[in-house]
Amino acid sequence: MKDKQRVSDLRALTEDQLNDEVLKLKKEQFNMRFQRATGQLENTSRVRVVRRDIARAKTIAAQKRTDKK
């Protein structure tokens, strides 16, 4: 259920906003990678969620690019 809501939220964004969202998620992923390496990461399931959110945002951005053409 959360995924469907997340997808509808992402579809409402423009391409630039989607790119910003991907950048934000990649920064979060980078920080979590360091936390995991140092043993400070508490919510390990968040890594998977962020990775999938990045893929979701990139997919929707690609769809918007192909729709423009």
Secondary structure as the mmCIF struct_conf table of DSSP 4:
data_model
#
loop_
_struct_conf.conf_type_id
_struct_conf.id
_struct_conf.beg_label_comp_id
_struct_conf.beg_label_asym_id
_struct_conf.beg_label_seq_id
_struct_conf.end_label_comp_id
_struct_conf.end_label_asym_id
_struct_conf.end_label_seq_id
HELX_RH_AL_P HELX_RH_AL_P1 LYS A 2 ARG A 11
TURN_TY1_P TURN_TY1_P1 ALA A 12 ALA A 12
BEND BEND1 LEU A 13 LEU A 13
HELX_RH_AL_P HELX_RH_AL_P2 GLU A 15 THR A 38
TURN_TY1_P TURN_TY1_P2 GLY A 39 GLY A 39
TURN_TY1_P TURN_TY1_P3 THR A 44 THR A 44
HELX_RH_AL_P HELX_RH_AL_P3 SER A 45 LYS A 68
#
